[in-house]
Amino acid sequence: MPETLLHLFRDCPKAMAVWRTFNWPTAVKHTFNLDWIGWLAANLHCKVIYSNNIQWCSIFVFICWYMWKWRNKDIFDVGFHRPYNTSHIILNATIEWSHAQAKLNLVDQYCFNMFSWTMPDDGYVKLNVDGTRAGQSGQIGAGGVLRDHNGDWLSGFMINVGKGQVLTAEAWGLLSGLKLATDLQVNKIEIESDSAILIKLIVEGCESSHPLGSILNSCKSLLHGFEDVKIKHIFRESNMTADAMAKSSLSHDPGI
């Protein structure tokens, strides 16, 4: 028999051995002669409470997941032996998932947030910086942009740093952005980066022996030249312009 989805998840003898360990709800007992779509739809829409206040449709999903998992282990793990207590394992996993869902209380805690760049406070200039690394080549680069409290573009930069780690690119990006802000005689600055590690190193400091110590110290030295500084970590979705400039830097010659 060809290895179709229906055969893998239902009609295969190993699959049927698992299904027979469960007491099928009356609503789905006669679905085992349906085609793939009909069988799947009938079970996924079955809201009958099966055990521990868990609906059959949830149990069904976990049965299919373990079918797929064990099938792959049969093929790729020569030392694998299917467990004898399959229904116990599947039910326990479903119950654990159900309890986790209940604790989350998703209905009460759900909120919808739109992440985007926001303008700085009146009188401030915002510096957004980002670094990037090409996985295969190890090439790193950084980019950044300066905008005023109206959101108007003041200046930007891209720098190809060569090869290294992404944190190195992030640090070079911050240093380049601070130099640019200093050259433009910015007085009050808000700094944003989606690198939580970089922000922590700047705010909390680091050992003098840190590999990026000299770059970070140069950043701190430049920060002292501003009248006021605000620095915070943001989500990447709020840093898309700097992210795009950082990625673009990799296509340029080394340098700023």
C-alpha positions as CSV (number, residue, x, y, z in Angstrom):
1,M,0.0,0.0,0.0
2,P,1.4,3.5,-0.9
3,E,2.5,5.7,2.0
4,T,-0.3,8.3,1.8
5,L,-1.3,10.5,4.7
6,L,-4.3,8.4,5.3
7,H,-2.3,5.3,5.5
8,L,0.4,6.9,7.8
9,F,-2.1,8.4,10.3
10,R,-5.0,5.9,10.2
11,D,-4.9,2.7,8.1
12,C,-1.3,1.5,8.8
13,P,-1.4,-1.4,11.2
14,K,0.9,0.4,13.6
15,A,-1.4,3.4,13.4
16,M,-4.5,1.3,14.0
17,A,-2.9,-0.3,17.0
18,V,-2.7,3.1,18.6
19,W,-6.3,4.2,17.6
20,R,-7.7,1.0,19.1
21,T,-6.3,1.9,22.5
22,F,-8.8,4.8,22.6
23,N,-12.5,4.6,23.2
24,W,-13.7,6.7,20.2
25,P,-16.7,9.0,20.8
26,T,-19.9,7.9,19.1
27,A,-19.8,10.9,16.8
28,V,-16.6,9.7,15.1
29,K,-16.8,6.0,15.4
30,H,-18.0,5.6,11.8
31,T,-15.5,8.1,10.3
32,F,-12.8,5.6,9.7
33,N,-14.2,4.7,6.3
34,L,-14.1,8.3,5.1
35,D,-11.5,9.8,2.9
36,W,-8.6,11.9,4.3
37,I,-10.4,15.3,4.3
38,G,-13.6,13.9,5.6
39,W,-12.0,11.9,8.4
40,L,-9.8,14.9,9.4
41,A,-12.6,17.4,9.4
42,A,-15.0,15.1,11.4
43,N,-12.4,14.6,14.2
44,L,-11.1,18.1,14.3
45,H,-14.7,19.4,14.7
46,C,-15.7,16.9,17.4
47,K,-16.1,18.9,20.6
48,V,-17.2,15.9,22.7
49,I,-15.5,15.8,26.1
50,Y,-13.3,12.7,26.2
51,S,-11.3,12.8,29.4
52,N,-10.3,15.3,32.1
53,N,-12.6,17.9,30.6
54,I,-10.6,17.7,27.3
55,Q,-12.4,17.7,24.0
56,W,-11.8,14.8,21.5
57,C,-10.5,17.2,18.8
58,S,-7.6,18.1,21.1
59,I,-6.9,14.4,21.8
60,F,-7.1,13.7,18.1
61,V,-4.4,16.3,17.3
62,F,-2.0,14.8,19.9
63,I,-2.6,11.3,18.6
64,C,-1.7,12.4,15.1
65,W,1.4,14.3,16.4
66,Y,2.7,11.2,18.2
67,M,1.9,9.1,15.1
68,W,4.2,11.4,13.1
69,K,6.8,11.5,15.8
70,W,7.0,7.7,16.2
71,R,6.9,7.1,12.4
72,N,10.0,9.3,12.0
73,K,11.8,7.6,14.9
74,D,11.0,4.2,13.2
75,I,12.9,5.4,10.1
76,F,15.7,7.5,11.5
77,D,16.4,6.1,15.0
78,V,17.6,2.5,14.7
79,G,17.4,2.0,18.5
80,F,13.8,3.2,18.8
81,H,11.1,0.9,20.1
82,R,7.5,2.0,20.2
83,P,6.1,2.4,23.8
84,Y,3.6,-0.2,24.9
85,N,1.5,2.4,26.8
86,T,0.8,4.7,23.9
87,S,-2.6,6.0,25.1
88,H,-1.2,6.8,28.5
89,I,1.6,8.9,27.0
90,I,-0.7,10.7,24.6
91,L,-3.3,11.5,27.2
92,N,-0.7,12.8,29.7
93,A,0.7,15.1,27.0
94,T,-2.7,16.4,26.2
95,I,-3.6,17.0,29.8
96,E,-0.3,18.8,30.4
97,W,-1.0,21.0,27.4
98,S,-4.5,21.7,28.6
99,H,-3.4,22.7,32.1
100,A,-0.8,25.0,30.6
101,Q,-3.4,26.7,28.4
102,A,-5.7,27.1,31.5
103,K,-2.9,28.8,33.5
104,L,-2.2,31.2,30.7
105,N,-5.9,32.4,30.8
106,L,-5.4,33.7,27.3
107,V,-8.9,35.3,27.0
108,D,-8.2,37.7,29.9
109,Q,-4.5,38.4,29.1
110,Y,-4.7,38.8,25.4
111,C,-3.7,42.1,24.0
112,F,-2.8,43.3,20.5
113,N,0.2,45.6,20.1
114,M,1.4,47.3,16.9
115,F,5.1,47.9,16.9
116,S,6.4,50.8,14.9
117,W,8.9,53.6,15.2
118,T,7.8,56.5,17.4
119,M,9.0,60.1,17.4
120,P,11.3,61.3,20.1
121,D,10.2,63.8,22.8
122,D,10.2,67.5,21.8
123,G,13.7,68.9,21.5
124,Y,15.3,65.5,21.2
125,V,16.9,63.7,18.2
126,K,16.4,59.9,18.0
127,L,19.2,57.6,16.9
128,N,18.3,54.2,15.8
129,V,21.1,51.7,15.1
130,D,21.3,48.1,14.1
131,G,23.9,45.5,13.2
132,T,23.7,42.4,10.9
133,R,25.7,39.4,10.0
134,A,25.7,37.2,6.9
135,G,25.5,33.6,8.1
136,Q,27.7,31.9,5.5
137,S,30.3,34.5,4.9
138,G,30.5,36.0,8.4
139,Q,30.4,39.5,6.9
140,I,29.1,42.1,9.4
141,G,27.8,45.6,8.9
142,A,25.8,48.2,10.7
143,G,23.4,51.1,9.9
144,G,21.6,53.9,11.6
145,V,19.5,56.9,11.2
146,L,19.0,60.2,13.0
147,R,15.5,61.8,13.0
148,D,14.1,64.9,14.9
149,H,11.0,65.2,17.1
150,N,8.9,65.7,13.9
151,G,10.1,62.4,12.5
152,D,12.1,64.3,9.8
153,W,15.3,62.7,8.5
154,L,18.5,64.4,9.7
155,S,21.2,62.0,8.6
156,G,22.0,58.3,8.3
157,F,25.0,56.0,7.8
158,M,26.0,52.5,6.7
159,I,29.3,50.8,7.7
160,N,30.8,47.5,6.4
161,V,32.9,46.3,9.3
162,G,34.4,43.2,7.6
163,K,34.0,39.8,9.3
164,G,33.0,39.1,12.9
165,Q,30.1,38.6,15.3
166,V,26.8,40.5,15.2
167,L,27.4,42.1,18.6
168,T,30.6,43.7,17.2
169,A,28.5,45.1,14.3
170,E,25.9,46.5,16.8
171,A,28.7,48.2,18.8
172,W,30.3,49.7,15.7
173,G,26.8,50.9,14.7
174,L,26.3,52.7,18.0
175,L,29.7,54.3,17.9
176,S,29.2,55.5,14.3
177,G,25.8,56.9,15.1
178,L,27.1,58.8,18.2
179,K,30.0,60.3,16.1
180,L,27.5,61.4,13.5
181,A,25.2,62.9,16.2
182,T,28.2,64.7,17.7
183,D,29.2,66.1,14.3
184,L,25.7,67.4,13.8
185,Q,25.9,69.1,17.2
186,V,22.9,67.2,18.7
187,N,22.2,68.3,22.3
188,K,19.5,65.9,23.5
189,I,19.5,62.3,22.1
190,E,17.3,59.2,22.4
191,I,19.1,56.0,21.4
192,E,17.2,52.9,20.4
193,S,18.6,49.4,19.5
194,D,17.0,46.0,19.2
195,S,20.1,44.5,20.7
196,A,19.4,43.9,24.4
197,I,23.0,42.8,25.1
198,L,24.4,46.0,23.6
199,I,22.0,48.2,25.7
200,K,22.9,46.3,28.8
201,L,26.6,46.7,28.2
202,I,26.2,50.4,27.7
203,V,23.9,51.0,30.7
204,E,25.5,48.6,33.2
205,G,29.0,48.7,31.9
206,C,31.5,45.9,31.3
207,E,34.9,44.7,32.4
208,S,37.9,46.4,30.8
209,S,39.0,43.1,29.4
210,H,35.8,42.7,27.4
211,P,36.5,42.1,23.7
212,L,34.5,45.2,22.8
213,G,35.7,47.3,25.7
214,S,37.5,49.9,23.6
215,I,34.5,50.5,21.4
216,L,32.1,50.6,24.3
217,N,34.3,53.0,26.2
218,S,34.4,55.3,23.1
219,C,30.6,55.2,23.0
220,K,30.4,56.2,26.7
221,S,32.9,59.0,26.2
222,L,30.7,60.4,23.4
223,L,27.6,60.0,25.5
224,H,29.1,62.4,28.0
225,G,29.1,65.1,25.4
226,F,25.3,65.3,25.2
227,E,23.1,67.5,27.4
228,D,20.7,64.6,28.0
229,V,20.7,61.0,26.9
230,K,17.9,58.4,26.8
231,I,18.7,54.8,25.8
232,K,16.4,51.8,25.5
233,H,15.9,48.5,23.9
234,I,13.2,48.1,21.3
235,F,11.7,45.3,19.2
236,R,13.1,44.8,15.7
237,E,9.7,45.8,14.2
238,S,10.3,49.3,15.6
239,N,13.8,49.5,14.1
240,M,13.1,48.5,10.5
241,T,14.9,51.5,8.9
242,A,18.2,50.9,10.7
243,D,17.8,47.2,10.1
244,A,17.4,47.8,6.3
245,M,20.5,50.1,6.3
246,A,22.5,47.6,8.2
247,K,21.7,44.8,5.7
248,S,22.4,47.1,2.8
249,S,25.9,47.9,4.2
250,L,27.0,44.3,3.3
251,S,26.9,45.1,-0.3
252,H,29.3,48.0,0.0
253,D,33.1,48.2,0.3
254,P,34.5,48.0,3.8
255,G,34.2,51.3,5.7
256,I,31.5,53.9,6.5
